[in-house]
Amino acid sequence: MKTESMTWTHEQLMKINSMTKYPSIETYHPINHIGMLDESCPMIMGEPDDMVSVYEKIDGANSRIVILPGEIDSHSDILIGSREELLHYETDVLWRQEYGIVPTLRKLVMDEDMHHARNTSNKIIVLYLETYGHPAHRKVAKNYSSDGTLGSRLFDIIEIEYDQWSNMLSWDLDQIAIWRNNGNQDFYAVDEFEAEAKILGIKTVPHVARLRAEEMPTDIEGCFEWMSRLLPETYAALDEKADKKPEGIVIRNYDRSRIAKLRFQNYLRTMDLMEKSSGEN
């Protein structure tokens, strides 16, 4: 159903900001109070034959493009935000500069292929991207860019139906946060996500493998070796002179009901602590 052009109040936008924030992702192995991974209870990714997709985890700034309901020719229905805040309304001539998010994502918003995303339904659609390579992230930016070039990669999409978001506009912010933190956002399944990215002409985070849940390694050293084989260097470098050191991977089952992250640094730290503990004994 087509909607009339909409005018949003500040209070409504604060609530839309909360309902479209990206949730925290658990680690595949839980992390204890000293920063060590617990080998005894890795996340169960589904039934043994369920397929698990493996994507590169890029170290950058969590970002989003929020596509609000509106007319197809409207040029005032897209918001750009960081993980925590909305930074830019599409027709703004000034914007906040955090990590180069707005200028990087504005290029995507203005691209011809993005007109597909002009939202003539009553849904709110959110594209989640990693914006990376910014000099403010000095220690990790060099892994992707040697000259300060910025890039972005799509890693998730949600839709919020009209009946849901219109009702939530009457909630207070604490209620919305509880709804979000309890996993109630409706994420695209793997095939839907990949298909929509192609239509929009947006690069996704690199898809590096697909395997059955029963094939996932469960021990710490096994996970590290498996990750190292899959991702010897980043596949998201923005130039050939970048250091290309990868951060890790994200694994997700088909419908995204189970998702977890694995960072090289966590596994290296855990193996180091395990070795020190073994030496003390």
N, C-alpha and C positions, 0 to 999 in steps of 0.2 A: 504494500500500500504506500502511496506517495504521501509525503508530508508537506505541509506549508512551510515556508521559510520560518526559522525559529530564532527567537532572541533569548539568550541565556543570561540569567542574573549571576552575580558574583557568588551567591550562596549555592546555586545550582552547579556552577563550574567547580567549586570546592568539592562538592559531592561526586561529580563526574571524575575529578582528579583521584579521589579515593577509590572509587569502584574500578578504575582502570589502571591502578598501580600494579606492577609486576610482583608476584609473590616470591618469597624466599624459596630456594631450591635446596633440598637436603643433600648431604653428601652420601655417596654409595655406602661407605663405611662410616658409622657415627664417629664424631670427634669428642674425646673426653676432655676433662678440665685442664690437662697439660698440653693439649693440642695434638694428642696422639690418636691415630685411627684405631678403632676397635675391630679387630679381625673376626671376632666371634659372631657378628650379626650384620652381614651386608644386607642391603635392601633386596627384597624378593621382587623381581621384575615381572612376575606373572607365572602362568603355567609353563612347564618345561618347553613346550613347542611354540609358545608365544614369541613373536618377533620383536627384537629390540633394535632400534636405530641408534647409531652412534654419530654424534656431531662434534666438531671441534668447538671448544670453549674459548672464546676470544676475550682477552683482557683489555677492557675498555670501559666506556660509560654506558650503563643501561639507559636506553632511550625509547621513546614511543611516539607514534603518530596516531592520534585519536580522531577518527572520522565520524563526525556527528550526523544525525539524520538531517536531510535537507534536499533542496532541488538540485537536479543534475548540473545546472549551469551556475550554481552558486559558487562564489569564490570566498566564502566566509565560514566554511563548515569543517575546517581541519585545524586541530591543535597539535603542537609539538611539545613534548615534555621530556624531562629527565625521569629517573626512577621515582623521585619524590614529589616533583613539582611540575606544573604546567609552565612553560617558558615563553610560548609564542602562539598568538592567534594568527591565522593565515594572512590577514590583510595588514597586520602590524608593520610599521616601517622601522621600528626599533625593537630590539629584543635582547634578552640576557645572553651572556657569552659562554656559559659553563661548558667547558670541554669541546667547544666547537659543534655542539649538538644541533643548534638551530640552523646555522648556515649549511651544514652537511645534509641535514634531512630536508631542508627547503628545496634543495636541488631535486630530491626524489619527488616531493610534493608537486613541484612545477613540471615534472616530466610528463610527456604526453600519455605514456602508458598508465600513469596514476589516475587519469580521468576515469578509468574503469572503476576506481574505488570511490568515486563520487557517489554518495550514499543516498539513493532515492527510496530506500526502505525505512522502516521505523527503528532499525537496529543501530546500536553504537558498535563500531568495528574498531579494533585496536591492533596496530602492527607494532611488535616489539623488536627493536634492533639494538645491536651493539655498535656504538660509535667509537672509533679507536684510531690511534696514531697521534693523538694530541700531545704537544710538548709538555703539558701540565702533568701527564703521566710519564715523566722522564724515564723511569727505570724500565717500564714495559713498552713504551711507545717505540723504542728503537728496535724492538723485535718485529715490528710491522712496517715501520717507516724510517728511513734514514734522513729525510729532509722535512719532516713535519706535515707531510701529506696526510689528510684524514680520509677514512673510509667508513662504511657502515655495512652491516650484514643483518638480514632478517633472521630471527630465531623462534618466533612464536606469533600466533594470531588468536584473538578472541572475538566473539560476538556477544553482545548483551541484548536480549530481546526487549521489545517495547514494553510489554507488561512488566518485565523485571525492572528496567531502569526507571520507568515513570513512577513505579511504586516506591523505588528506593530514594527518589528525590524528596520523599516525605520523611525519610529516616534521618536520625542524627549521625554524625560522622563516626561515632564509636560503633554503632550498629553496622554501618557499611564496612568498617575495618574488620569486624568479626566475620561478616559474610565472606569477605575476600580471603581472610586468613584461614578460613575453614574449607578452602578449596572449591568454592562455588562458581568461579569463573568458567565459562564454557570455551575451552581451547579447541582449536582445529586438530583433527587427527593427522597423522604423518602425511598421508596422500593428499588430503585437503590442503594442508600447509604448503607442500611442494607445488601443487597445481596452482594455487593462488599466487605464489611467488613468481611463477612463470608468466602468468597473465599480467601481473603488475610490472614485470621486467625488473624485479629487485633480486639481487644476489642473496642467497641464504648463507648462513654459516656453513662451512664445508661439511658435507655428509661423507664420513670416512668409512663406515661399515654398517652391515646389518647381520644379525646373528640370532640364534634361538636363545631364549632366556637360560636354558640349561647349559649353554656354552660359555656363559659369563664366568670369568675367574672370580674366586671368592677370597683367596688369601692376598696379603699385602704385596709380597714380592711378585706373585703371579699377575696381579693387576698392573703393577708398575711395568713389568716386562711386556705385557700385552699392549698397554698404552704406548710404550716406546716403539713397538713395531708398527702400530697403526699410525702414529703421529711423530715421526722422527724430526719433523720441523713443521712450522705453521704452514697451512695452505691458504692463508689469508694475507700474506705479505703484500704491501702496496708498492714495493719496488725491490729490485734484486739486491740492493746493498743493505737491506734490513738484516738484523741478526737472526731472525726467523725462529727464535726460541718459543715453543708452544706453551700455553698455560695448562691445557688439559682437555677433557672431553665432557660432554653431557650425553647421558643415555636416556632414552624414553621408549615406552612401549607404544603400540600402534595408536591407541586412543588418547595417549598422554595422561592416563590416570596414574601412571607411575613414571617419575622422572627423578634423576639424580646427577650430581656432578662429581667429577674425579679430577683433582688438581695434582700435577706432578709434584709440586712443592710439599703437599701434605704427605704424599707417599715417601718422598725422600726423607722428610723430617721423621716420620714414623720408623722407617728402616734404620735411621741413625740412632734413634732412641732405643730401638730393640737391640741393636748391636752393643750399645753402651751398657744396657741392662744385662745382656748376656756376659759381657766382659767382667762386670762387677760380681757376677755369680761364679 
